[in-house]
């Protein structure tokens, strides 16, 4: 399943030349099982980890927040409202 979450995780792996999700989990200070659940889409990435990844990648917080919206929320009205708010800025 390729989504923003997986792309974000893969960017961290590439930047730090990590070869496994196990190494990635150690870099992020979390259990490997959480990464597995995120990759499969059975749960969404926690915001605290998302912001830690922002710092690691030197990425703008807003870019990551808006990128994760579709992965985190399934309510179409909420997703549309959040995306509409972004384009109004």
Buried (B, 14 or more C-beta within 10 A) or exposed (E): EEBBBBEBBBBBBEEEEBEEBEBBBEBBEBEBEBBEBBBEEEEBBEEEBBBBBBEBBEBEEEEBBBBBBBBBEEEEEEBEEBEEEEEEE
